[in-house]
């Protein structure tokens, strides 16, 4: 919220010499954050004065351009120039070359004299151009930093101004004012107004506050005004979309009249562009009182105004010229012709106020917050009005705001007030909260006196009545956020002063450290990082095609996915069912920037809907849901296992003298998956497998000893790599870490280091080519018995000496006993038993 200081001073006692920084310093005391200072004089300085054009001589140039050689009086008639400086004529008449043509002799303009500085550090000095010495510049709106208009110079009569030559133009145009910008949190929507900002400044400084709404005298209605009906047949959460609608009419206005400079300059400092007098008046009142208004061309209305929900298939052309398809949840303002506005968001083009408008119907309504917020998001129509409505507007101020707009239209647009008025709706019941004595002190940690509590809440605008053991506090109409004793406690602490709260170092409560799952995740992530991989964090939003490819092992197999209702991009409209799309996208981006040797991993949640998804309804606000309702909500949440994935591309190290780097291959992907299982104490089974995202012959399926599939690893499919512009032989792995962690023992017990020597023996077995090596290895482990400490495959051979359709598998076996040194015969006997079992199961023979 931008707060022009001259405006703030009308309702709060801001010292004359106070700056925007001083105002923000005070507002920080009551819980607001500083954002920025907006001070035109930081980028523009004088002398900038009003000038009267005495002569204008067009001079065609050889380049086809016509310039005007002008004489401009910059001092009052009969006076001499009091300013001195290079290029400033003592006579008070300056010679200026001007390329604009939208002015005539006798017009009053803004003249920047030599020595002035304009925005962009544009310094004015006398300079020779087009055969003249131009001593100054006649300025445009954009050159003065007042807007983007640059079609010609600023003629002051278009603003309704007729000042004397020599008048300080910076003061005249409001450029000596400044604004303090603060951040307003969603629960403090009343501060999106000068009324609210002035009230908070008064709280911060302990000075009096003048409520601008109290200065408006509402004209008693002489009769019923324009007919309005509130007919919300489908309220959201049972709350009517509109519970008050005030309408007033002004006839005979001049909608083309200029907006006075004092108003347009305040709007500009507040961040709102001046458009036309009626629009500027509606924005001015909104900023002053916090009540958004909407003006209708009364002559374009037909029949009663009805506030209702949209019908299926209904459309509306809004003020931005777009035709919008309406949702049945949208709250509309309608007349006999149909929809004429989306309530609280944007009006319709059919009833727009134009320069030809002579009669205006003023709408000052109170709309329910959720309805406005949903319509604003649904139609992507953020506006100053919706920003206020969705945070809560004061129900009581609607008639004062409408009257303030009426008064300004009468004063500035020459209109005539219609004394009839419309005011329909139902006033909401006031919110009263019981605040126990001592409650605030117990929560904040300091002893508030009863006087401090009562005075703080009274200054807030609340009604405070003493009750048994505390106070009954009735929240003011503009504070929708005060609904609990905790809310009131926060206000007491805020107004007494946060600096009164002592700073004490809290004592950490005793705990048991990380949970089992947290410890397992940290071990797995740390192990991957220690092995040289780089952790990334990718967006969980992916395309449908990505989920189709990575979400299921078989192409075309059914799968579920969570579709986003309001995605950041339609291309990425789903929650991920695999972490690999994000890893691949990150690898692709880095590869395109020259980083070709990558080992990336991510640990994150994936979203796997199954069975019940979502709930039929959303619990109402204002009451804690029952356990059954909460259980239903949790049951509707998709399964979200922790998943760890990794992608390897390029080489494992950088090239160096005497060192040849090795290309990453499928074994590295499998080793990364094994590492995750090893550090959590889980024995991972690796078997030949298939997955549509992996190479048909270079993919492994990862299983637990129980047979449950927990992931895949291997070389990515060549077609996929070509589509992603990644190098051939890029490898990846993905493992369901939640399943691995569940299978892990509670305590990982390290085996004692044996002092007895190991006995090693090798064996090469010829088996049918279709037999997986993992099955042969498992059989050797089983047959060798308890003396076998470890077995590993170290060679696979096809070729001379091996029958067709067969292969040779060479294994290294390590034998050791826990209580003695094994003899060669004992090791050989265990080896022979293992070979025998392999022969029985697979027909294996020794080479």
Secondary structure, DSSP 8 states (H G I E B T S, - for coil): -EEEHHHHTTTB---TT--HHHHHHHHHTTT-EEEEEEEGGGT-BS-EEEEEEEEEEEEE-TTS-EEEEEEEE-S-TT------STT--TTSEEEEEE---S--TT-EEEEE-TT-EETTTEE---EEETTEEE-SEE-BTTTTTS-S--SSB-BGGGGT----TT-BHHHHTTTT-EEEEEE--GGGGGGSSHHHHHHHHHHHHT--B--GGGG------SSB-S-EEE--SS-BTTB-SEEEEEEEEEES--TTS---HHHHHHHHHTT-----HHHHHHHHHHHHHS---EEEEGGG--S-EEEEE--TT-EEEBTTS-EEE--TT-EEEEETTEEEEETTTEEBGGG---TT---EEEEEEEE-HHHHHHHHHHHT---HHHHHHTT---GGGHHHHHHHHHHHHHHHH--EEEEEEEEEE------EEEEETTHHHHHHSS---HHHHHHHHHHHT-EEEEETTEEEEE--TT-TT--SHHHHHHHHHHHH-GGGS------------S-HHHHHHHHHHHHHHHTT-EE----SEE-HHHHHHHS-SSTT------B-SS-S-GGG-EE-S-SHHHHHHHHHHHHHTT---EEEEEEEE--B--S--S-SS---TTS---HHHHHHHHHTS-B--EEEEEEEESBSS--BTTB---B--HHHHHHHHHHHHHTTT---EEEE---TTEEEEEEEEEE-TT--EEEEEEEE-HHHHHHHT--TT-EEEEEEHHHHHHHS-SS--------S--EEEEEEEEEETTS-HHHHHHHHHHHHGGGEEEEEEEEEE-STTS-TTEEEEEEEEEE--SSS---HHHHHHHHHHHHHHHHHHH--EE-
